[in-house]
Amino acid sequence: MRKCGYAPFHDSYVKVLSSSGYPRFHIYINESDSQYVLNLHLDQKRPSYGKETAHNGEYDGKVVEEEVNQIIKIVDRGFN
């Protein structure tokens, strides 16, 4: 994940896109049947918690798709 520009963050990884910390890509990695499954989303702003839980993650869209393609390219180069 470091080759892709991500840093460890608790039990996941993040790729910060601005000095304020947001937006940022946030990725969780799970192992399933000897494969790694990546769960990626884009956090546009800090989550707000209080009386209601609000998560501002985008799980699809052009920006997320472009990041997925970038990760695939980097991983393919590392294993080929």
NUBA-830188 format. One line per 2 residues: number of its first residue (from 1); for each residue y, x, z of N, C-alpha, C. Coordinates in nm, 3 decimals, padded with zeros to 5 digits. Atoms other than C-alpha are relative to their C-alpha. Layout:
! NUBA-830188
NUM = Y,X,Z,Y,X,Z,Y,X,Z | ...
! end
This chain:
! NUBA-830188
1 = -00.119,00.082,00.000,00.000,00.000,00.000,00.126,00.087,00.000 | -00.117,-00.090,00.000,00.232,00.294,00.061,00.039,00.041,-00.142
3 = -00.030,-00.034,00.139,00.201,00.392,-00.307,00.076,-00.111,-00.070 | -00.068,00.115,00.059,00.328,00.042,-00.389,00.136,-00.025,00.065
5 = -00.131,00.013,-00.063,00.633,00.088,-00.164,-00.001,-00.084,00.128 | 00.013,00.084,-00.119,00.501,-00.107,00.138,-00.016,00.086,00.125
7 = 00.014,-00.066,-00.128,00.521,-00.006,00.502,-00.078,-00.090,00.094 | 00.073,00.082,-00.096,00.292,-00.120,00.785,00.097,-00.085,00.084
9 = -00.080,00.092,-00.081,00.426,-00.420,00.978,-00.097,-00.089,00.076 | 00.097,00.071,-00.085,00.214,-00.552,01.267,-00.137,00.005,-00.068
11 = 00.131,00.003,00.064,-00.111,-00.663,01.097,00.013,-00.024,-00.151 | -00.028,00.022,00.142,00.040,-00.666,00.746,00.085,00.115,-00.053
13 = -00.087,-00.099,00.062,00.271,-00.472,00.514,00.122,-00.071,-00.057 | -00.120,00.057,00.058,00.627,-00.528,00.397,00.065,00.101,-00.095
15 = -00.081,-00.079,00.093,00.843,-00.402,00.112,00.139,-00.062,00.004 | -00.135,00.051,-00.021,01.208,-00.447,00.205,00.084,00.024,-00.124
17 = -00.078,-00.008,00.123,01.444,-00.517,-00.084,00.150,00.019,00.023 | -00.142,-00.027,-00.028,01.782,-00.479,00.092,00.014,00.058,00.141
19 = -00.022,-00.066,-00.129,01.932,-00.297,00.389,00.001,-00.097,00.117 | 00.000,00.099,-00.108,01.952,-00.621,00.590,-00.142,-00.036,00.044
21 = 00.139,00.031,-00.031,01.572,-00.644,00.590,-00.056,-00.119,-00.077 | 00.038,00.117,00.079,01.566,-00.955,00.370,00.084,-00.003,-00.125
23 = 00.137,00.045,00.022,01.458,-01.044,00.112,-00.098,00.116,00.010 | 00.106,-00.100,-00.006,01.128,-00.864,00.146,-00.131,-00.064,-00.044
25 = 00.135,00.043,00.030,00.778,-00.888,00.011,-00.084,00.022,00.125 | 00.085,-00.007,-00.119,00.520,-00.951,00.282,-00.143,-00.025,-00.046
27 = 00.137,00.009,00.051,00.151,-00.895,00.222,-00.101,00.017,00.114 | 00.112,-00.008,-00.091,-00.161,-00.957,00.427,-00.123,00.040,-00.081
29 = 00.122,-00.045,00.068,-00.491,-00.791,00.337,-00.120,-00.044,00.081 | 00.125,00.043,-00.062,-00.827,-00.948,00.415,-00.116,00.054,-00.080
31 = 00.120,-00.044,00.069,-01.172,-00.815,00.336,-00.097,-00.118,-00.007 | 00.092,00.111,00.020,-01.411,-01.069,00.188,-00.107,00.042,-00.100
33 = 00.112,-00.036,00.089,-01.755,-00.996,00.041,00.021,00.135,-00.068 | -00.021,-00.137,00.050,-01.679,-00.623,00.001,00.116,00.011,-00.099
35 = -00.122,-00.004,00.082,-01.350,-00.704,-00.175,00.120,-00.016,00.091 | -00.124,00.023,-00.073,-00.993,-00.694,-00.058,00.075,-00.114,-00.066
37 = -00.078,00.114,00.048,-00.795,-01.016,-00.091,00.141,00.017,00.054 | -00.140,-00.018,-00.038,-00.417,-00.977,-00.092,00.071,-00.134,-00.001
39 = -00.079,00.122,-00.012,-00.195,-01.261,00.025,00.146,00.042,00.004 | -00.137,-00.047,00.017,00.158,-01.192,-00.098,00.097,-00.116,-00.003
41 = -00.109,00.096,00.014,00.476,-01.386,-00.048,00.133,00.074,00.014 | -00.135,-00.055,-00.006,00.850,-01.323,-00.069,00.076,-00.073,00.109
43 = -00.084,00.056,-00.105,01.051,-01.379,00.248,00.145,00.014,-00.044 | -00.139,-00.004,00.045,01.402,-01.473,00.130,00.097,00.026,00.115
45 = -00.085,-00.023,-00.117,01.550,-01.478,00.480,-00.084,-00.004,00.125 | 00.069,-00.005,-00.129,01.456,-01.435,00.842,-00.048,-00.140,00.037
47 = 00.049,00.132,-00.041,01.234,-01.719,00.968,00.080,-00.052,00.118 | -00.070,00.060,-00.113,01.404,-01.960,01.205,-00.100,-00.077,00.084
49 = 00.091,00.067,-00.094,01.211,-02.072,01.508,00.084,-00.061,00.110 | -00.069,00.072,-00.106,01.323,-02.312,01.774,-00.080,-00.125,00.024
51 = 00.071,00.127,-00.014,01.237,-02.676,01.799,-00.094,-00.023,-00.118 | 00.083,00.014,00.120,01.095,-02.657,01.446,-00.031,00.138,-00.055
53 = 00.038,-00.126,00.063,00.910,-02.380,01.267,00.038,-00.006,-00.147 | -00.040,-00.006,00.140,01.059,-02.280,00.936,-00.034,00.138,-00.054
55 = 00.034,-00.125,00.066,00.912,-02.014,00.713,00.056,-00.008,-00.140 | -00.069,00.001,00.129,01.108,-01.919,00.403,-00.073,00.083,-00.103
57 = 00.078,-00.079,00.093,00.824,-01.764,00.206,-00.023,-00.071,-00.132 | 00.033,00.049,00.134,00.781,-01.805,-00.168,-00.131,00.064,-00.041
59 = 00.133,-00.049,00.034,00.419,-01.774,-00.278,-00.026,00.005,-00.150 | 00.015,-00.007,00.145,00.471,-01.812,-00.652,00.138,00.011,-00.062
61 = -00.127,-00.017,00.070,00.739,-01.779,-00.915,00.004,00.134,-00.071 | -00.012,-00.118,00.086,00.856,-01.510,-01.153,00.007,00.131,00.080
63 = -00.017,-00.123,-00.078,00.960,-01.253,-00.890,-00.131,00.041,00.066 | 00.129,-00.029,-00.064,00.629,-01.280,-00.704,-00.102,00.045,-00.104
65 = 00.093,-00.039,00.107,00.430,-01.263,-01.030,00.028,00.142,-00.048 | -00.035,-00.136,00.042,00.620,-00.948,-01.133,-00.047,00.103,00.103
67 = 00.046,-00.092,-00.104,00.540,-00.785,-00.798,-00.152,00.013,-00.003 | 00.146,-00.006,00.012,00.172,-00.876,-00.833,-00.040,00.091,-00.116
69 = 00.031,-00.084,00.117,00.166,-00.717,-01.180,00.029,00.146,00.029 | -00.034,-00.139,-00.035,00.336,-00.404,-01.043,-00.107,00.059,00.092
71 = 00.105,-00.048,-00.090,00.079,-00.373,-00.763,-00.128,00.028,-00.078 | 00.122,-00.019,00.081,-00.207,-00.416,-01.012,00.011,00.128,-00.081
73 = -00.018,-00.123,00.079,-00.065,-00.138,-01.233,-00.018,00.124,00.087 | 00.008,-00.116,-00.088,-00.031,00.102,-00.940,-00.142,00.021,00.050
75 = 00.140,-00.010,-00.047,-00.378,00.025,-00.804,-00.091,00.046,-00.113 | 00.082,-00.042,00.113,-00.536,00.059,-01.150,00.018,00.148,-00.030
77 = -00.023,-00.144,00.024,-00.374,00.401,-01.197,-00.068,00.085,00.105 | 00.060,-00.076,-00.108,-00.508,00.512,-00.860,-00.152,00.004,-00.005
79 = 00.146,00.006,00.003,-00.868,00.412,-00.933,-00.057,00.039,-00.134 | 00.049,-00.040,00.135,-00.890,00.516,-01.300,00.029,00.145,-00.028
! end
